[in-house]
Amino acid sequence: MDVPLWGWAAVIGGIAVLLAVDLLAHRRPHAIGLREAAVWTAAWVACGVGFGVVVWIVFGARAGQQYYAGYLIEKSLSVDNVFVWAVILTYFAVPRAYQHRVLFLGVFGALVLRGGFIAAGAALIHAFEGVLYLFAAFLLYTGWRMLRQRDARLNPDQSKVLRVFRRLVPMTEVFYGQRLVVRVGGALRATPLLAVLVLIEATDVVFAVDSIPAIFAVTDEVFIVFTANSFAVLGLRAMYFLLADLMHRFVHLRAGLALVLVWVGVKMALKVDVVDVPTGLSLAVITAVLTVSVVTSLRATRGQGRRAPESAGAPPFRTATAAELTALQPLRASRAAPSDHGEDGGKDGGEDGGESGGGGR
């Protein structure tokens, strides 16, 4: 599959334009409702499916089938990612008006991170085809582990990443709008929103380690791997706002995703020296497994409506008051700046200093 440099440039430029449109459309913080989330989800899915049509026309039916199989794998595995986001945002009690911005940054980081993973994976396969056996074994183990722990849920309070972040980075216990970093009492401090972003990126590393080898079981064409992954990831923010309040209903989804990982692991192991399972058959199996897991989940939870995820305890962070926002100092404030604020600077520094110290412990 020979993709010219201008083709890569056009795709990356198109993705950048889509990200810019999404950012501009949500430049003002607001709580995203069900209707808006549904419209954006439909738009992102249309982009992903439409690009698959382009691949099919330009590169042929086999490439088109590989793209759709990869897109479906990435999209389905991303649903589990969305549910993890719901747990993180609920734990931090992130106001709904600020959730889109942090998820936007998280998805942008995921695109860059996965691009690196894809390049590394392609280089490994090119240098040593036997690495596919390692990928297959990893997928089989991951699927088995997910099947055994299908009822397990992330507990952010026990996250090593969060503990290390709070130990190394001074942090307030207050959301200052959509700011990631603020200057309080003359000192730069991270806000809880930055901790959320770090945790989201860390969880995406885990999901990327699962999903990137999975898509290489379908195709070793780097262009297809990259585009299928990118278009699947681009719509995650909208999908979050659409599905987060329904996560309690998808009781069998993790089992279905585990079976998908086992299937692609088997396909990858067979691909090396035995037989290359046709992409059409693989796509049919993945579609069937996911359909059954979703349908049985919805039947098992029939009658249950939308329900926002609930935190186990009191919210650990709060939103800044108007007075606290006014007392914030410029990020590039000079050393003498704190004296200009007198009582406000000292007061905020004392309050947030105590909170940040608690976070450090």
HELIX and SHEET records of a PDB file:
HELIX    1   1 LEU A    5  ALA A   25  1                                  21    
HELIX    2   2 LEU A   34  PHE A   59  1                                  26    
HELIX    3   3 ALA A   61  TYR A   91  1                                  31    
HELIX    4   4 ARG A   96  ALA A  127  1                                  32    
HELIX    5   5 VAL A  131  ARG A  148  1                                  18    
HELIX    6   6 PRO A  156  GLN A  158  5                                   3    
HELIX    7   7 LYS A  160  LEU A  168  1                                   9    
HELIX    8   8 PRO A  192  PHE A  216  1                                  25    
HELIX    9   9 VAL A  222  LEU A  234  1                                  13    
HELIX   10  10 LEU A  236  LEU A  243  1                                   8    
HELIX   11  11 ALA A  244  ARG A  249  5                                   6    
HELIX   12  12 LEU A  253  ASP A  273  1                                  21    
HELIX   13  13 THR A  279  ALA A  300  1                                  22    
HELIX   14  14 ALA A  322  THR A  326  1                                   5    
HELIX   15  15 ALA A  337  GLY A  360  1                                  24    
SHEET    1   A 2 VAL A 174  PHE A 175  0                                        
SHEET    2   A 2 ARG A 318  THR A 319  1                                        
SHEET    1   B 2 VAL A 181  VAL A 184  0                                        
SHEET    2   B 2 ALA A 187  ALA A 190 -1                                        
END                                                                             
